[in-house]
Amino acid sequence: MTKPTKSSGDRRGSARDSEPLPDVQEVLTSLKELATEAALAGMARYAIPSDKAFGVAMRDVQALAKRLGRSHELAERLWVTGWYEARLLATYVDDPASVTPEQMDRWCDDFDNWAVCDTVCFALFDRTPHAWSKVEQWAPREEEYTKRAAFALLWGLTVHDKRASDEQFQRALRWVEEAATDERHFVKKAVNMALRATGKRNQALHRAALEVAGRLAASRNPASRWIGKDAQRELSSPAVAGRF
């Protein structure tokens, strides 16, 4: 799972209304020119499907996004192409303020691998005003990548939502505990990371997350037990506990 990064502010310019949108085919051509066989081959090592991918390194996708600037319309056009790198690029050029709940559901329904799911949640969705409502809506869903999105989004919020209250995260810990019985790899990994990230936000949430981890570690369910023990191990480590 890609770790959400702390942002120091987005310095990219916005695409001006008076400027014509870049041609989507030209943008795809730019992505193809950045592709390497090594990057394409390497996707398999990380369980990322490559049947509709060019093989472009993330740093090159991000650099192209900076050159293009913000454009909600371009992001939507890139997304519908279905290309892996085009969807990553769409994430970085979209404007969080323009993202609607309907778009979030539509894109979420298209998630077919963990890398796109996590990138969208960490770099775009968690910066929208609809993020918390989507965590709540998606957490009980059965679809694998929709459920993963709920907890990838929660993980991103632990880093990027500086205004969220402890009560919001404590409520979210209930969703973590409820989802912990899901044994699917890409779900339980996201649930685990959301629990660990919540416990690293501050002292009160560290204590609350450890309580949840303790209950899960004592569970008879294998997925719950793995999530709980792994979270206990990190949250009890000197490196984390020492912060508080």
N, C-alpha and C positions, 0 to 999 in steps of 0.2 A: 504494500500500500504506500502510495506517495504521501509524504508528510506535508500537511499544510504549513506554509511559511508565514512568518510575521511580516505584515506589509508596512512599509514606511510611507505609504501614500502612492497612489497611481499617478505617475507623471506623464502618462501618454496623452496626447492630444485627442480631441474628439473629431470625427469626420464632420465637416461643415455641410449644412443642408444644401448650400449652393454648389458644392462639388459633386460631380457625377460619381456614382458608386463604382468601385473597381469591378471589372468583369470577372464573374466567378470562375469562368474557364481559364482566364489569365492567372488568377490566384492559384488554381489547381496546377497550372503549368509551373508556377513558381515553386510550389511544394514538390513537384516531381523533380525539379532541378536540384533541390536540396537533398533528395533521397540518396541513400547508400545501401548497397547490398548487405553490409555488415549490420546496419540498423534494422533492416527488414528481417534478417536471420535472427537477430537478437530478441525479437519480440516473442518468439516461441519460448524462450527461457523464462519469460515472465507471464506466461499463460495469456498472452494478448493475441487474438486472432489476426492473421495477416492477409486474409483473402481479399480484403478491400483496404489495403494500406500501401503506402509508397515506401515507407522506411525512412522517416525523417526524425532526427533527434529532437527532443523536447526543447532544447535551447534554441534550435533553429526555428521551430514553430513560434516560440515566444519572441524571437527577434523579428520575424516577419509580422507578427501582430503589432509590435511597436511601430513598425514602418507604416502599417495600414491605419492605425488609430482606431478610435471607438466608432462603431457603427452597428446599431441594433439590426438594421435591415440586412446588412451584409452578413451578420452572424446567422440570421435565419436562413439566408440563401446557402451559406456554406453548410449549415447543419443538414439540410435536406439532400445534399449530395450523397450522404452516407459514408463518405470516405473517413477513415479513422483520423488522419491528421487534419482534415477539414473541420471535423467536429472539435478537435482540440483547439484549433485556431479560432473557431466560432466562440468558444468559451472566453478567450482572451480579448476578442474585439467587441464582444457584446457589452452593453451598458447596463449595469445592475439596476439602475433606476428605471429602465425601460422594460425589464423582465416582468412578466405577468404570472399569476398563479397558473393560468391555463398553459402558458409556455413551459413552465416547470413540469407540469404533469405530462405534457406532450413529449418533451425531451427525455424525461425519466422513462416513459414507456419505450423509448428507443434504445435505452442502455442495453448493451449486449456484451460488455466486458468491464472488468473492474477499473481499468485505467481511465476510460472516458467517464465512467460514473464518478470516480474520485476527483478527477480534474475539474469537472463541472461543479461538483459540490464544494470543493475547496477554493476554487478561483472565481466563481461567479454566484452560485446560488446562495452561499452563506453570507453574501454581501447585500442581499435583497431584503426588503421589509417583510417578505412572506416566508422566510426561512424557518422560523419556529413552527408555524402552522403546518408546513410540509413535513417536518420531522414527526409531528403528532399524527398526521394523516398517513404517512408512509410506513411508520413503524409496525403497525399491525398487518400490513399487506403481506400476501404470500409470495408474490413474484420475487425471485431471487435478487435481482439488481434493484428493484424498487425498495425492498427491505434494506439492502446494503446502503442505498442512497440515504435512507433515513439516518443511519448511524455514521456514515461518512460526513453527512451534513452536520450532525451533532458534534462530531469531532472538530470540524472546521469552526463551528461556533465557539468552542472553548478557547480558540486562539483569536478569532477576529471580532467577536461580539463583546466589546469592552463594557457595554452598558447592561448586559444581561444580569439578572439578579441570581443569587444563590438558589432562590426558590424555583426558578425556571429549570436550573440544572438538577435540582433535587427531584423535581417532578419527572424529568427526563430519565433519571436513574431507575424509575419504576418501569419505563419502557425498555431500558437495557435489561432489567431482570426478567421481564416477560419474554423478551426475544432470545434470551440466552439458551433456550432449549433447542434452538434451530441448529442442526448439525451440519448444514451446508457450509463448505469451506469459506466461500466469499461472504457469507452472512456472519458466521461466528467470528471471523477475523475483524470485521468492522465493528461488531458489538464489543469485542474485547478492546479495540483501540479507543472507542468512545468512552468506555468505562475508565480506562487508564488516563485518557486525556482530561476527563472531568476531575479525576482525583488529583491532578497536577495544577488545577486552576488556583486554588487557595486552600488555606488550612481547614476551613469548615467543610469544603467539598472533598478534600483529601480524607477527612474522617468519614464522611458519608459514603464515599466510594469504597473505602476499605470495609465498611460494614456490609455493603452489597457483595463485594468480592468474597468476604468470609462466608456468607450464606451460599453463594454459588459454589465455592470450593467444597462445601459439605454436601452438595447435591448428589443424588444418585444418577442424574443425567450426565452422560459423558461430556457433552458440549458445555453445559453449565459448569461442570467441575473444571474443565480445562480453562475456560474463560476466567473463572474465579481464582484459580491457583496462579495463573500467569499474571493477572492483575495484582494479586497479593504480593507476588515476588517483586514486581517493579515498584509498586507504591510503598512497600516496606523497605526498599533499599535505602542505604545511607544517602545516595545521591538525590533521591526524591524526598524522603522523610526529613532530611537535613534542611531543606528549604523552609520548613515550617517550624 
